[in-house]
């Protein structure tokens, strides 16, 4: 069994699914939600995505050393 160290992409998929399902049910009239809840879920999803990208970039920087070359003129 593989253990996750950090956030995973399933959280982004989960938030996206909840937003889509909530919007569909809201449009069909099954319930009425304030749009602020959708913005909250979108913001939480973006925060997860930003956290994942930041951690992945740090892992990449630890693993590889980037050497910039100067362009000869």
N, CA, C and O atoms as a Tripos MOL2 file, in Angstrom:
@<TRIPOS>MOLECULE
protein
  292   291    73     0     0
PROTEIN
NO_CHARGES

@<TRIPOS>ATOM
      1 N           0.8370   -1.1740    0.0000 N.3       1 UNK1
      2 CA          0.0000    0.0000    0.0000 C.3       1 UNK1
      3 C           0.8870    1.2440    0.0000 C.2       1 UNK1
      4 O           1.7830    1.3870    0.8320 O.2       1 UNK1
      5 N           0.6190    2.1340   -0.9470 N.am      2 UNK2
      6 CA          1.4140    3.3510   -1.0700 C.3       2 UNK2
      7 C           0.8290    4.4310   -0.1660 C.2       2 UNK2
      8 O          -0.3790    4.6730   -0.1730 O.2       2 UNK2
      9 N           1.6930    5.0750    0.6090 N.am      3 UNK3
     10 CA          1.2710    6.1460    1.4970 C.3       3 UNK3
     11 C           1.5190    7.4830    0.8200 C.2       3 UNK3
     12 O           2.5800    7.7020    0.2350 O.2       3 UNK3
     13 N           0.5440    8.3730    0.9000 N.am      4 UNK4
     14 CA          0.7090    9.7100    0.3450 C.3       4 UNK4
     15 C           1.3920   10.5960    1.3760 C.2       4 UNK4
     16 O           0.9930   10.6320    2.5400 O.2       4 UNK4
     17 N           2.4230   11.3090    0.9410 N.am      5 UNK5
     18 CA          3.1240   12.2210    1.8400 C.3       5 UNK5
     19 C           2.3930   13.5520    1.9610 C.2       5 UNK5
     20 O           2.3070   14.1260    3.0470 O.2       5 UNK5
     21 N           1.8770   14.0290    0.8600 N.am      6 UNK6
     22 CA          1.2920   15.3550    0.8060 C.3       6 UNK6
     23 C          -0.1090   15.2720    0.2340 C.2       6 UNK6
     24 O          -0.6870   14.1930    0.1060 O.2       6 UNK6
     25 N          -0.6480   16.4460   -0.1090 N.am      7 UNK7
     26 CA         -1.9530   16.4940   -0.7550 C.3       7 UNK7
     27 C          -1.8940   15.6730   -2.0330 C.2       7 UNK7
     28 O          -0.8190   15.4510   -2.5920 O.2       7 UNK7
     29 N          -3.0210   15.2390   -2.4780 N.am      8 UNK8
     30 CA         -3.0410   14.5000   -3.7330 C.3       8 UNK8
     31 C          -4.0790   15.1000   -4.6790 C.2       8 UNK8
     32 O          -4.9050   15.9180   -4.2760 O.2       8 UNK8
     33 N          -4.0260   14.6910   -5.9070 N.am      9 UNK9
     34 CA         -4.8930   15.2650   -6.9200 C.3       9 UNK9
     35 C          -6.3480   14.8470   -6.7500 C.2       9 UNK9
     36 O          -7.2340   15.4550   -7.3520 O.2       9 UNK9
     37 N          -6.6100   13.8360   -5.9540 N.am     10 UNK10
     38 CA         -7.9840   13.4190   -5.7270 C.3      10 UNK10
     39 C          -8.7910   14.5210   -5.0460 C.2      10 UNK10
     40 O         -10.0020   14.6140   -5.2460 O.2      10 UNK10
     41 N          -8.1350   15.3500   -4.2480 N.am     11 UNK11
     42 CA         -8.8370   16.4560   -3.5840 C.3      11 UNK11
     43 C          -9.3680   17.4520   -4.6120 C.2      11 UNK11
     44 O         -10.4780   17.9610   -4.4610 O.2      11 UNK11
     45 N          -8.5920   17.7320   -5.6460 N.am     12 UNK12
     46 CA         -9.0310   18.6610   -6.6870 C.3      12 UNK12
     47 C         -10.2130   18.0690   -7.4430 C.2      12 UNK12
     48 O         -11.1790   18.7730   -7.7350 O.2      12 UNK12
     49 N         -10.1400   16.7860   -7.7580 N.am     13 UNK13
     50 CA        -11.2390   16.1200   -8.4480 C.3      13 UNK13
     51 C         -12.4940   16.1330   -7.5740 C.2      13 UNK13
     52 O         -13.5970   16.3550   -8.0730 O.2      13 UNK13
     53 N         -12.3270   15.8960   -6.2770 N.am     14 UNK14
     54 CA        -13.4590   15.8970   -5.3490 C.3      14 UNK14
     55 C         -14.1370   17.2590   -5.3230 C.2      14 UNK14
     56 O         -15.3600   17.3410   -5.4440 O.2      14 UNK14
     57 N         -13.3580   18.3360   -5.1660 N.am     15 UNK15
     58 CA        -13.9480   19.6660   -5.1200 C.3      15 UNK15
     59 C         -14.6310   20.0190   -6.4410 C.2      15 UNK15
     60 O         -15.7050   20.6210   -6.4400 O.2      15 UNK15
     61 N         -14.0270   19.6560   -7.5500 N.am     16 UNK16
     62 CA        -14.6430   19.9090   -8.8500 C.3      16 UNK16
     63 C         -15.9520   19.1670   -9.0110 C.2      16 UNK16
     64 O         -16.9150   19.7200   -9.5420 O.2      16 UNK16
     65 N         -16.0040   17.9180   -8.5610 N.am     17 UNK17
     66 CA        -17.2290   17.1270   -8.6510 C.3      17 UNK17
     67 C         -18.3240   17.7280   -7.7700 C.2      17 UNK17
     68 O         -19.4790   17.8040   -8.1880 O.2      17 UNK17
     69 N         -17.9730   18.1510   -6.5650 N.am     18 UNK18
     70 CA        -18.9580   18.7500   -5.6600 C.3      18 UNK18
     71 C         -19.5140   20.0450   -6.2450 C.2      18 UNK18
     72 O         -20.7160   20.2960   -6.1600 O.2      18 UNK18
     73 N         -18.6490   20.8710   -6.8390 N.am     19 UNK19
     74 CA        -19.1040   22.1230   -7.4480 C.3      19 UNK19
     75 C         -20.0410   21.8310   -8.6110 C.2      19 UNK19
     76 O         -21.1000   22.4500   -8.7210 O.2      19 UNK19
     77 N         -19.6660   20.8930   -9.4840 N.am     20 UNK20
     78 CA        -20.4970   20.5720  -10.6420 C.3      20 UNK20
     79 C         -21.8430   19.9800  -10.2220 C.2      20 UNK20
     80 O         -22.8840   20.3580  -10.7600 O.2      20 UNK20
     81 N         -21.8210   19.0660   -9.2760 N.am     21 UNK21
     82 CA        -23.0600   18.4500   -8.8100 C.3      21 UNK21
     83 C         -23.9540   19.4800   -8.1260 C.2      21 UNK21
     84 O         -25.1620   19.5100   -8.3640 O.2      21 UNK21
     85 N         -23.3710   20.3130   -7.2870 N.am     22 UNK22
     86 CA        -24.1530   21.3540   -6.6220 C.3      22 UNK22
     87 C         -24.7650   22.3360   -7.6010 C.2      22 UNK22
     88 O         -25.9190   22.7350   -7.4390 O.2      22 UNK22
     89 N         -24.0070   22.7330   -8.6180 N.am     23 UNK23
     90 CA        -24.5350   23.6580   -9.6220 C.3      23 UNK23
     91 C         -25.6750   23.0170  -10.4110 C.2      23 UNK23
     92 O         -26.6800   23.6700  -10.6900 O.2      23 UNK23
     93 N         -25.5240   21.7520  -10.7690 N.am     24 UNK24
     94 CA        -26.5730   21.0530  -11.5160 C.3      24 UNK24
     95 C         -27.8520   20.9410  -10.6870 C.2      24 UNK24
     96 O         -28.9420   21.2170  -11.1890 O.2      24 UNK24
     97 N         -27.7250   20.5440   -9.4410 N.am     25 UNK25
     98 CA        -28.9000   20.4190   -8.5790 C.3      25 UNK25
     99 C         -29.5370   21.7730   -8.2920 C.2      25 UNK25
    100 O         -30.7520   21.8700   -8.1230 O.2      25 UNK25
    101 N         -28.7210   22.8050   -8.2400 N.am     26 UNK26
    102 CA        -29.2390   24.1570   -8.0360 C.3      26 UNK26
    103 C         -30.0330   24.6180   -9.2570 C.2      26 UNK26
    104 O         -31.0980   25.2180   -9.1160 O.2      26 UNK26
    105 N         -29.5170   24.3370  -10.4570 N.am     27 UNK27
    106 CA        -30.1940   24.7350  -11.6900 C.3      27 UNK27
    107 C         -31.4940   23.9570  -11.8700 C.2      27 UNK27
    108 O         -32.4970   24.5160  -12.3140 O.2      27 UNK27
    109 N         -31.4810   22.6890  -11.5310 N.am     28 UNK28
    110 CA        -32.6900   21.8660  -11.6820 C.3      28 UNK28
    111 C         -33.7360   22.1700  -10.6140 C.2      28 UNK28
    112 O         -34.8690   21.6990  -10.7150 O.2      28 UNK28
    113 N         -33.3810   22.9390   -9.6040 N.am     29 UNK29
    114 CA        -34.3400   23.3730   -8.6090 C.3      29 UNK29
    115 C         -34.5370   22.4280   -7.4430 C.2      29 UNK29
    116 O         -35.5040   22.5730   -6.6960 O.2      29 UNK29
    117 N         -33.6370   21.4500   -7.2640 N.am     30 UNK30
    118 CA        -33.7770   20.5350   -6.1340 C.3      30 UNK30
    119 C         -33.5100   21.2250   -4.8040 C.2      30 UNK30
    120 O         -34.0940   20.8620   -3.7840 O.2      30 UNK30
    121 N         -32.6350   22.2120   -4.8150 N.am     31 UNK31
    122 CA        -32.3980   23.0300   -3.6370 C.3      31 UNK31
    123 C         -31.8050   24.3510   -4.0880 C.2      31 UNK31
    124 O         -31.3850   24.5000   -5.2350 O.2      31 UNK31
    125 N         -31.7770   25.2910   -3.1890 N.am     32 UNK32
    126 CA        -31.2660   26.6180   -3.5190 C.3      32 UNK32
    127 C         -30.0670   26.9180   -2.6200 C.2      32 UNK32
    128 O         -30.1820   26.9870   -1.3970 O.2      32 UNK32
    129 N         -28.9400   27.0890   -3.2520 N.am     33 UNK33
    130 CA        -27.7100   27.4080   -2.5150 C.3      33 UNK33
    131 C         -27.2460   28.8020   -2.8850 C.2      33 UNK33
    132 O         -27.3980   29.2430   -4.0250 O.2      33 UNK33
    133 N         -26.6880   29.4770   -1.9220 N.am     34 UNK34
    134 CA        -26.0910   30.7740   -2.1640 C.3      34 UNK34
    135 C         -24.8070   30.5720   -2.9770 C.2      34 UNK34
    136 O         -24.0810   29.6000   -2.7690 O.2      34 UNK34
    137 N         -24.5390   31.4870   -3.8920 N.am     35 UNK35
    138 CA        -23.3510   31.3430   -4.7410 C.3      35 UNK35
    139 C         -22.0570   31.4380   -3.9480 C.2      35 UNK35
    140 O         -21.0120   31.0040   -4.4330 O.2      35 UNK35
    141 N         -22.0980   31.9890   -2.7500 N.am     36 UNK36
    142 CA        -20.8920   32.0940   -1.9310 C.3      36 UNK36
    143 C         -20.3370   30.7130   -1.5760 C.2      36 UNK36
    144 O         -19.1240   30.5530   -1.4380 O.2      36 UNK36
    145 N         -21.1980   29.7300   -1.4300 N.am     37 UNK37
    146 CA        -20.7180   28.3700   -1.1460 C.3      37 UNK37
    147 C         -19.9340   27.8100   -2.3240 C.2      37 UNK37
    148 O         -18.9330   27.1190   -2.1360 O.2      37 UNK37
    149 N         -20.3880   28.1090   -3.5380 N.am     38 UNK38
    150 CA        -19.6450   27.6430   -4.7080 C.3      38 UNK38
    151 C         -18.2820   28.3300   -4.7980 C.2      38 UNK38
    152 O         -17.2870   27.6960   -5.1490 O.2      38 UNK38
    153 N         -18.2380   29.6230   -4.4820 N.am     39 UNK39
    154 CA        -16.9610   30.3280   -4.4910 C.3      39 UNK39
    155 C         -16.0350   29.8040   -3.4040 C.2      39 UNK39
    156 O         -14.8210   29.7380   -3.5970 O.2      39 UNK39
    157 N         -16.6050   29.4320   -2.2600 N.am     40 UNK40
    158 CA        -15.7960   28.8390   -1.1980 C.3      40 UNK40
    159 C         -15.1630   27.5320   -1.6640 C.2      40 UNK40
    160 O         -13.9700   27.3070   -1.4600 O.2      40 UNK40
    161 N         -15.9650   26.6700   -2.2920 N.am     41 UNK41
    162 CA        -15.4340   25.3880   -2.7890 C.3      41 UNK41
    163 C         -14.3880   25.6100   -3.8830 C.2      41 UNK41
    164 O         -13.3780   24.9080   -3.9300 O.2      41 UNK41
    165 N         -14.6300   26.5810   -4.7570 N.am     42 UNK42
    166 CA        -13.6530   26.8730   -5.8120 C.3      42 UNK42
    167 C         -12.3440   27.3720   -5.2050 C.2      42 UNK42
    168 O         -11.2630   26.9750   -5.6390 O.2      42 UNK42
    169 N         -12.4450   28.2380   -4.2070 N.am     43 UNK43
    170 CA        -11.2410   28.7350   -3.5400 C.3      43 UNK43
    171 C         -10.4860   27.6350   -2.8170 C.2      43 UNK43
    172 O          -9.2560   27.5980   -2.8480 O.2      43 UNK43
    173 N         -11.2150   26.7380   -2.1650 N.am     44 UNK44
    174 CA        -10.5690   25.6150   -1.4790 C.3      44 UNK44
    175 C          -9.8740   24.7010   -2.4860 C.2      44 UNK44
    176 O          -8.7660   24.2280   -2.2360 O.2      44 UNK44
    177 N         -10.5230   24.4550   -3.6200 N.am     45 UNK45
    178 CA         -9.9000   23.6370   -4.6700 C.3      45 UNK45
    179 C          -8.6330   24.2770   -5.2130 C.2      45 UNK45
    180 O          -7.6370   23.5910   -5.4450 O.2      45 UNK45
    181 N          -8.6670   25.5800   -5.4160 N.am     46 UNK46
    182 CA         -7.4720   26.2870   -5.8940 C.3      46 UNK46
    183 C          -6.3570   26.2690   -4.8580 C.2      46 UNK46
    184 O          -5.1820   26.1640   -5.2100 O.2      46 UNK46
    185 N          -6.7180   26.3690   -3.5970 N.am     47 UNK47
    186 CA         -5.7090   26.3080   -2.5370 C.3      47 UNK47
    187 C          -5.0400   24.9350   -2.5170 C.2      47 UNK47
    188 O          -3.8220   24.8410   -2.3660 O.2      47 UNK47
    189 N          -5.8310   23.8720   -2.6680 N.am     48 UNK48
    190 CA         -5.2560   22.5280   -2.7370 C.3      48 UNK48
    191 C          -4.3290   22.4000   -3.9490 C.2      48 UNK48
    192 O          -3.2260   21.8640   -3.8390 O.2      48 UNK48
    193 N          -4.7810   22.8900   -5.0910 N.am     49 UNK49
    194 CA         -3.9650   22.7960   -6.2990 C.3      49 UNK49
    195 C          -2.6640   23.5750   -6.1400 C.2      49 UNK49
    196 O          -1.6040   23.0880   -6.5340 O.2      49 UNK49
    197 N          -2.7260   24.7640   -5.5770 N.am     50 UNK50
    198 CA         -1.5170   25.5510   -5.3470 C.3      50 UNK50
    199 C          -0.5640   24.8590   -4.3850 C.2      50 UNK50
    200 O           0.6500   24.8750   -4.5880 O.2      50 UNK50
    201 N          -1.1120   24.2530   -3.3410 N.am     51 UNK51
    202 CA         -0.2800   23.5070   -2.3940 C.3      51 UNK51
    203 C           0.3960   22.3150   -3.0340 C.2      51 UNK51
    204 O           1.5720   22.0490   -2.7860 O.2      51 UNK51
    205 N          -0.3490   21.5970   -3.8570 N.am     52 UNK52
    206 CA          0.2190   20.4360   -4.5570 C.3      52 UNK52
    207 C           1.3460   20.8870   -5.4900 C.2      52 UNK52
    208 O           2.4220   20.2900   -5.5060 O.2      52 UNK52
    209 N           1.0910   21.9450   -6.2660 N.am     53 UNK53
    210 CA          2.1160   22.4320   -7.2000 C.3      53 UNK53
    211 C           3.3620   22.9160   -6.4730 C.2      53 UNK53
    212 O           4.4780   22.6700   -6.9290 O.2      53 UNK53
    213 N           3.1860   23.5960   -5.3540 N.am     54 UNK54
    214 CA          4.3240   24.0690   -4.5790 C.3      54 UNK54
    215 C           5.1580   22.9010   -4.0510 C.2      54 UNK54
    216 O           6.3850   22.9220   -4.1430 O.2      54 UNK54
    217 N           4.4970   21.8890   -3.5000 N.am     55 UNK55
    218 CA          5.2260   20.7370   -2.9740 C.3      55 UNK55
    219 C           5.9230   19.9530   -4.0850 C.2      55 UNK55
    220 O           7.0500   19.4910   -3.9060 O.2      55 UNK55
    221 N           5.2610   19.8040   -5.2220 N.am     56 UNK56
    222 CA          5.8870   19.0990   -6.3450 C.3      56 UNK56
    223 C           7.1050   19.8610   -6.8620 C.2      56 UNK56
    224 O           8.1100   19.2500   -7.2230 O.2      56 UNK56
    225 N           7.0210   21.1930   -6.8990 N.am     57 UNK57
    226 CA          8.1600   21.9900   -7.3480 C.3      57 UNK57
    227 C           9.3220   21.8640   -6.3780 C.2      57 UNK57
    228 O          10.4730   21.7820   -6.8050 O.2      57 UNK57
    229 N           9.0430   21.8460   -5.0760 N.am     58 UNK58
    230 CA         10.1110   21.6720   -4.0870 C.3      58 UNK58
    231 C          10.7610   20.3000   -4.2190 C.2      58 UNK58
    232 O          11.9790   20.1740   -4.0940 O.2      58 UNK58
    233 N           9.9460   19.2620   -4.4750 N.am     59 UNK59
    234 CA         10.5040   17.9230   -4.6730 C.3      59 UNK59
    235 C          11.3940   17.8940   -5.9070 C.2      59 UNK59
    236 O          12.4600   17.2790   -5.8910 O.2      59 UNK59
    237 N          10.9630   18.5560   -6.9770 N.am     60 UNK60
    238 CA         11.7500   18.6130   -8.2090 C.3      60 UNK60
    239 C          13.0670   19.3380   -7.9650 C.2      60 UNK60
    240 O          14.1190   18.8840   -8.4150 O.2      60 UNK60
    241 N          13.0120   20.4640   -7.2530 N.am     61 UNK61
    242 CA         14.2280   21.2430   -6.9980 C.3      61 UNK61
    243 C          15.2300   20.4670   -6.1450 C.2      61 UNK61
    244 O          16.4380   20.6250   -6.3210 O.2      61 UNK61
    245 N          14.7460   19.6300   -5.2240 N.am     62 UNK62
    246 CA         15.6450   18.8110   -4.4180 C.3      62 UNK62
    247 C          16.3030   17.7190   -5.2600 C.2      62 UNK62
    248 O          17.4640   17.3730   -5.0440 O.2      62 UNK62
    249 N          15.5580   17.1840   -6.2100 N.am     63 UNK63
    250 CA         16.0420   16.0530   -6.9910 C.3      63 UNK63
    251 C          16.9950   16.4780   -8.1090 C.2      63 UNK63
    252 O          17.9780   15.7900   -8.3850 O.2      63 UNK63
    253 N          16.7060   17.6010   -8.7440 N.am     64 UNK64
    254 CA         17.4980   18.0510   -9.8930 C.3      64 UNK64
    255 C          18.0830   19.4260   -9.6260 C.2      64 UNK64
    256 O          17.4430   20.2850   -9.0190 O.2      64 UNK64
    257 N          19.2970   19.6170  -10.0850 N.am     65 UNK65
    258 CA         19.9220   20.9370   -9.9830 C.3      65 UNK65
    259 C          19.8410   21.5880  -11.3540 C.2      65 UNK65
    260 O          20.3040   21.0280  -12.3480 O.2      65 UNK65
    261 N          19.2610   22.7490  -11.3980 N.am     66 UNK66
    262 CA         19.0930   23.4810  -12.6480 C.3      66 UNK66
    263 C          20.2890   24.4070  -12.8220 C.2      66 UNK66
    264 O          20.5880   25.2240  -11.9510 O.2      66 UNK66
    265 N          20.9580   24.2740  -13.9400 N.am     67 UNK67
    266 CA         22.1080   25.1090  -14.2650 C.3      67 UNK67
    267 C          21.7400   25.9340  -15.4890 C.2      67 UNK67
    268 O          21.4620   25.3940  -16.5600 O.2      67 UNK67
    269 N          21.7440   27.2410  -15.3150 N.am     68 UNK68
    270 CA         21.4160   28.1270  -16.4170 C.3      68 UNK68
    271 C          22.6800   28.4740  -17.1850 C.2      68 UNK68
    272 O          23.7140   28.8010  -16.6040 O.2      68 UNK68
    273 N          22.5710   28.3920  -18.5170 N.am     69 UNK69
    274 CA         23.7010   28.7560  -19.3640 C.3      69 UNK69
    275 C          23.4760   30.1370  -19.9400 C.2      69 UNK69
    276 O          22.3540   30.5250  -20.2630 O.2      69 UNK69
    277 N          24.5630   30.8630  -20.0590 N.am     70 UNK70
    278 CA         24.4590   32.1550  -20.7190 C.3      70 UNK70
    279 C          24.5200   31.9400  -22.2260 C.2      70 UNK70
    280 O          25.2880   31.1140  -22.7180 O.2      70 UNK70
    281 N          23.7100   32.6870  -22.9410 N.am     71 UNK71
    282 CA         23.7050   32.5720  -24.3980 C.3      71 UNK71
    283 C          24.9070   33.3170  -24.9790 C.2      71 UNK71
    284 O          25.1000   34.5000  -24.7010 O.2      71 UNK71
    285 N          25.7150   32.6240  -25.7860 N.am     72 UNK72
    286 CA         26.8540   33.3250  -26.4120 C.3      72 UNK72
    287 C          26.3600   34.3120  -27.4660 C.2      72 UNK72
    288 O          25.4020   34.0450  -28.1910 O.2      72 UNK72
    289 N          27.0270   35.4440  -27.5310 N.am     73 UNK73
    290 CA         26.6090   36.4660  -28.5130 C.3      73 UNK73
    291 C          27.4100   36.4040  -29.7600 C.2      73 UNK73
    292 O          27.1830   37.1910  -30.6790 O.2      73 UNK73
@<TRIPOS>BOND
     1     1     2 1
     2     2     3 1
     3     3     4 2
     4     3     5 am
     5     5     6 1
     6     6     7 1
     7     7     8 2
     8     7     9 am
     9     9    10 1
    10    10    11 1
    11    11    12 2
    12    11    13 am
    13    13    14 1
    14    14    15 1
    15    15    16 2
    16    15    17 am
    17    17    18 1
    18    18    19 1
    19    19    20 2
    20    19    21 am
    21    21    22 1
    22    22    23 1
    23    23    24 2
    24    23    25 am
    25    25    26 1
    26    26    27 1
    27    27    28 2
    28    27    29 am
    29    29    30 1
    30    30    31 1
    31    31    32 2
    32    31    33 am
    33    33    34 1
    34    34    35 1
    35    35    36 2
    36    35    37 am
    37    37    38 1
    38    38    39 1
    39    39    40 2
    40    39    41 am
    41    41    42 1
    42    42    43 1
    43    43    44 2
    44    43    45 am
    45    45    46 1
    46    46    47 1
    47    47    48 2
    48    47    49 am
    49    49    50 1
    50    50    51 1
    51    51    52 2
    52    51    53 am
    53    53    54 1
    54    54    55 1
    55    55    56 2
    56    55    57 am
    57    57    58 1
    58    58    59 1
    59    59    60 2
    60    59    61 am
    61    61    62 1
    62    62    63 1
    63    63    64 2
    64    63    65 am
    65    65    66 1
    66    66    67 1
    67    67    68 2
    68    67    69 am
    69    69    70 1
    70    70    71 1
    71    71    72 2
    72    71    73 am
    73    73    74 1
    74    74    75 1
    75    75    76 2
    76    75    77 am
    77    77    78 1
    78    78    79 1
    79    79    80 2
    80    79    81 am
    81    81    82 1
    82    82    83 1
    83    83    84 2
    84    83    85 am
    85    85    86 1
    86    86    87 1
    87    87    88 2
    88    87    89 am
    89    89    90 1
    90    90    91 1
    91    91    92 2
    92    91    93 am
    93    93    94 1
    94    94    95 1
    95    95    96 2
    96    95    97 am
    97    97    98 1
    98    98    99 1
    99    99   100 2
   100    99   101 am
   101   101   102 1
   102   102   103 1
   103   103   104 2
   104   103   105 am
   105   105   106 1
   106   106   107 1
   107   107   108 2
   108   107   109 am
   109   109   110 1
   110   110   111 1
   111   111   112 2
   112   111   113 am
   113   113   114 1
   114   114   115 1
   115   115   116 2
   116   115   117 am
   117   117   118 1
   118   118   119 1
   119   119   120 2
   120   119   121 am
   121   121   122 1
   122   122   123 1
   123   123   124 2
   124   123   125 am
   125   125   126 1
   126   126   127 1
   127   127   128 2
   128   127   129 am
   129   129   130 1
   130   130   131 1
   131   131   132 2
   132   131   133 am
   133   133   134 1
   134   134   135 1
   135   135   136 2
   136   135   137 am
   137   137   138 1
   138   138   139 1
   139   139   140 2
   140   139   141 am
   141   141   142 1
   142   142   143 1
   143   143   144 2
   144   143   145 am
   145   145   146 1
   146   146   147 1
   147   147   148 2
   148   147   149 am
   149   149   150 1
   150   150   151 1
   151   151   152 2
   152   151   153 am
   153   153   154 1
   154   154   155 1
   155   155   156 2
   156   155   157 am
   157   157   158 1
   158   158   159 1
   159   159   160 2
   160   159   161 am
   161   161   162 1
   162   162   163 1
   163   163   164 2
   164   163   165 am
   165   165   166 1
   166   166   167 1
   167   167   168 2
   168   167   169 am
   169   169   170 1
   170   170   171 1
   171   171   172 2
   172   171   173 am
   173   173   174 1
   174   174   175 1
   175   175   176 2
   176   175   177 am
   177   177   178 1
   178   178   179 1
   179   179   180 2
   180   179   181 am
   181   181   182 1
   182   182   183 1
   183   183   184 2
   184   183   185 am
   185   185   186 1
   186   186   187 1
   187   187   188 2
   188   187   189 am
   189   189   190 1
   190   190   191 1
   191   191   192 2
   192   191   193 am
   193   193   194 1
   194   194   195 1
   195   195   196 2
   196   195   197 am
   197   197   198 1
   198   198   199 1
   199   199   200 2
   200   199   201 am
   201   201   202 1
   202   202   203 1
   203   203   204 2
   204   203   205 am
   205   205   206 1
   206   206   207 1
   207   207   208 2
   208   207   209 am
   209   209   210 1
   210   210   211 1
   211   211   212 2
   212   211   213 am
   213   213   214 1
   214   214   215 1
   215   215   216 2
   216   215   217 am
   217   217   218 1
   218   218   219 1
   219   219   220 2
   220   219   221 am
   221   221   222 1
   222   222   223 1
   223   223   224 2
   224   223   225 am
   225   225   226 1
   226   226   227 1
   227   227   228 2
   228   227   229 am
   229   229   230 1
   230   230   231 1
   231   231   232 2
   232   231   233 am
   233   233   234 1
   234   234   235 1
   235   235   236 2
   236   235   237 am
   237   237   238 1
   238   238   239 1
   239   239   240 2
   240   239   241 am
   241   241   242 1
   242   242   243 1
   243   243   244 2
   244   243   245 am
   245   245   246 1
   246   246   247 1
   247   247   248 2
   248   247   249 am
   249   249   250 1
   250   250   251 1
   251   251   252 2
   252   251   253 am
   253   253   254 1
   254   254   255 1
   255   255   256 2
   256   255   257 am
   257   257   258 1
   258   258   259 1
   259   259   260 2
   260   259   261 am
   261   261   262 1
   262   262   263 1
   263   263   264 2
   264   263   265 am
   265   265   266 1
   266   266   267 1
   267   267   268 2
   268   267   269 am
   269   269   270 1
   270   270   271 1
   271   271   272 2
   272   271   273 am
   273   273   274 1
   274   274   275 1
   275   275   276 2
   276   275   277 am
   277   277   278 1
   278   278   279 1
   279   279   280 2
   280   279   281 am
   281   281   282 1
   282   282   283 1
   283   283   284 2
   284   283   285 am
   285   285   286 1
   286   286   287 1
   287   287   288 2
   288   287   289 am
   289   289   290 1
   290   290   291 1
   291   291   292 2
@<TRIPOS>SUBSTRUCTURE
     1 UNK1         2 RESIDUE 1 A UNK
     2 UNK2         6 RESIDUE 1 A UNK
     3 UNK3        10 RESIDUE 1 A UNK
     4 UNK4        14 RESIDUE 1 A UNK
     5 UNK5        18 RESIDUE 1 A UNK
     6 UNK6        22 RESIDUE 1 A UNK
     7 UNK7        26 RESIDUE 1 A UNK
     8 UNK8        30 RESIDUE 1 A UNK
     9 UNK9        34 RESIDUE 1 A UNK
    10 UNK10       38 RESIDUE 1 A UNK
    11 UNK11       42 RESIDUE 1 A UNK
    12 UNK12       46 RESIDUE 1 A UNK
    13 UNK13       50 RESIDUE 1 A UNK
    14 UNK14       54 RESIDUE 1 A UNK
    15 UNK15       58 RESIDUE 1 A UNK
    16 UNK16       62 RESIDUE 1 A UNK
    17 UNK17       66 RESIDUE 1 A UNK
    18 UNK18       70 RESIDUE 1 A UNK
    19 UNK19       74 RESIDUE 1 A UNK
    20 UNK20       78 RESIDUE 1 A UNK
    21 UNK21       82 RESIDUE 1 A UNK
    22 UNK22       86 RESIDUE 1 A UNK
    23 UNK23       90 RESIDUE 1 A UNK
    24 UNK24       94 RESIDUE 1 A UNK
    25 UNK25       98 RESIDUE 1 A UNK
    26 UNK26      102 RESIDUE 1 A UNK
    27 UNK27      106 RESIDUE 1 A UNK
    28 UNK28      110 RESIDUE 1 A UNK
    29 UNK29      114 RESIDUE 1 A UNK
    30 UNK30      118 RESIDUE 1 A UNK
    31 UNK31      122 RESIDUE 1 A UNK
    32 UNK32      126 RESIDUE 1 A UNK
    33 UNK33      130 RESIDUE 1 A UNK
    34 UNK34      134 RESIDUE 1 A UNK
    35 UNK35      138 RESIDUE 1 A UNK
    36 UNK36      142 RESIDUE 1 A UNK
    37 UNK37      146 RESIDUE 1 A UNK
    38 UNK38      150 RESIDUE 1 A UNK
    39 UNK39      154 RESIDUE 1 A UNK
    40 UNK40      158 RESIDUE 1 A UNK
    41 UNK41      162 RESIDUE 1 A UNK
    42 UNK42      166 RESIDUE 1 A UNK
    43 UNK43      170 RESIDUE 1 A UNK
    44 UNK44      174 RESIDUE 1 A UNK
    45 UNK45      178 RESIDUE 1 A UNK
    46 UNK46      182 RESIDUE 1 A UNK
    47 UNK47      186 RESIDUE 1 A UNK
    48 UNK48      190 RESIDUE 1 A UNK
    49 UNK49      194 RESIDUE 1 A UNK
    50 UNK50      198 RESIDUE 1 A UNK
    51 UNK51      202 RESIDUE 1 A UNK
    52 UNK52      206 RESIDUE 1 A UNK
    53 UNK53      210 RESIDUE 1 A UNK
    54 UNK54      214 RESIDUE 1 A UNK
    55 UNK55      218 RESIDUE 1 A UNK
    56 UNK56      222 RESIDUE 1 A UNK
    57 UNK57      226 RESIDUE 1 A UNK
    58 UNK58      230 RESIDUE 1 A UNK
    59 UNK59      234 RESIDUE 1 A UNK
    60 UNK60      238 RESIDUE 1 A UNK
    61 UNK61      242 RESIDUE 1 A UNK
    62 UNK62      246 RESIDUE 1 A UNK
    63 UNK63      250 RESIDUE 1 A UNK
    64 UNK64      254 RESIDUE 1 A UNK
    65 UNK65      258 RESIDUE 1 A UNK
    66 UNK66      262 RESIDUE 1 A UNK
    67 UNK67      266 RESIDUE 1 A UNK
    68 UNK68      270 RESIDUE 1 A UNK
    69 UNK69      274 RESIDUE 1 A UNK
    70 UNK70      278 RESIDUE 1 A UNK
    71 UNK71      282 RESIDUE 1 A UNK
    72 UNK72      286 RESIDUE 1 A UNK
    73 UNK73      290 RESIDUE 1 A UNK
